[in-house]
Amino acid sequence: MKFLDKHRNDIIKRLETVGLSKDLFSFRKKNGRIIIDHNGSDSFWFSFFHKEDFSINPITMKRVDEGYWEVKTSSTEVMTVDNWEKVIKQLNNWLRRLK
């Protein structure tokens, strides 16, 4: 997964909206997953990944592209959401735990 400018800008805008400096965070990519680390805390991170899949419509026999976002805030807490706005909502929830 590429870390698109739109996604980066949305995340930085969200950080600024809640009053946090982007210098408090670092971004990295591992196995296609974008990880946002809170600098100074090894156990506080947020990650997301867009998974693409497809199915075959049995009536038309055509490919139907499907995709979803996987969001993680710990090694055991995984959730799936269907659009980028919901990823940002989960980011908001994560940022609230910082304050």
C-alpha positions as CSV (number, residue, x, y, z in Angstrom):
1,M,0.0,0.0,0.0
2,K,1.3,3.5,-0.9
3,F,1.1,6.2,1.7
4,L,-0.9,8.7,-0.4
5,D,-0.5,12.5,0.0
6,K,-4.3,12.7,0.7
7,H,-3.9,10.2,3.6
8,R,-0.9,11.9,5.0
9,N,-2.5,15.4,4.8
10,D,-5.7,14.1,6.4
11,I,-3.7,12.6,9.3
12,I,-1.6,15.8,9.8
13,K,-4.7,17.9,9.7
14,R,-6.3,15.7,12.3
15,L,-3.2,16.0,14.6
16,E,-3.3,19.8,14.3
17,T,-7.1,19.9,14.9
18,V,-6.6,18.2,18.3
19,G,-3.7,20.4,19.2
20,L,-0.8,17.9,18.7
21,S,2.4,18.6,16.8
22,K,3.3,16.3,14.0
23,D,6.8,16.3,15.5
24,L,5.5,14.1,18.2
25,F,4.8,11.3,15.7
26,S,6.7,9.3,13.2
27,F,5.4,7.4,10.2
28,R,6.8,4.2,8.8
29,K,5.7,1.4,6.5
30,K,6.1,-2.3,7.3
31,N,4.7,-5.1,5.2
32,G,2.4,-2.6,3.4
33,R,0.9,-1.4,6.6
34,I,1.3,2.4,7.5
35,I,2.2,2.8,11.2
36,I,2.0,6.0,13.1
37,D,4.2,5.9,16.2
38,H,3.9,8.2,19.1
39,N,7.5,9.2,19.8
40,G,8.6,8.3,23.3
41,S,6.1,5.5,23.7
42,D,7.0,2.1,22.3
43,S,3.6,0.7,23.0
44,F,1.4,3.5,21.6
45,W,0.9,3.2,17.9
46,F,-1.8,3.3,15.2
47,S,-1.7,1.4,11.9
48,F,-3.9,1.0,8.9
49,F,-3.9,-1.0,5.7
50,H,-6.1,-1.1,2.7
51,K,-7.0,-4.6,1.6
52,E,-8.3,-5.3,-1.8
53,D,-10.2,-8.4,-2.8
54,F,-12.7,-9.4,-5.4
55,S,-15.5,-11.9,-6.0
56,I,-17.2,-13.2,-9.1
57,N,-20.9,-12.2,-9.5
58,P,-22.6,-15.6,-10.2
59,I,-25.2,-14.0,-12.4
60,T,-23.0,-11.9,-14.7
61,M,-19.8,-13.9,-14.1
62,K,-18.0,-10.6,-13.9
63,R,-15.4,-9.6,-11.3
64,V,-16.6,-7.3,-8.5
65,D,-13.8,-5.4,-6.8
66,E,-14.1,-5.2,-3.0
67,G,-11.9,-3.4,-0.5
68,Y,-11.8,-2.5,3.1
69,W,-9.5,-0.9,5.6
70,E,-7.9,-2.8,8.5
71,V,-7.1,-0.7,11.5
72,K,-4.9,-1.8,14.5
73,T,-4.1,0.0,17.7
74,S,-2.5,-2.9,19.4
75,S,-1.3,-6.4,18.4
76,T,-4.6,-7.9,19.5
77,E,-7.1,-5.1,18.6
78,V,-8.0,-5.3,14.9
79,M,-11.0,-3.8,13.2
80,T,-12.2,-3.5,9.7
81,V,-13.9,-0.4,8.3
82,D,-15.3,0.2,4.8
83,N,-14.0,3.7,4.0
84,W,-11.2,6.2,4.7
85,E,-13.5,8.5,6.8
86,K,-14.0,5.7,9.3
87,V,-10.2,5.2,9.5
88,I,-9.9,8.9,10.4
89,K,-12.7,8.4,13.0
90,Q,-10.7,5.6,14.6
91,L,-7.6,7.8,14.5
92,N,-9.6,10.4,16.4
93,N,-10.4,7.8,19.1
94,W,-6.8,6.8,19.3
95,L,-5.6,10.5,19.7
96,R,-8.1,11.1,22.5
97,R,-6.4,8.4,24.5
98,L,-3.2,10.5,24.3
99,K,-4.6,13.4,26.1
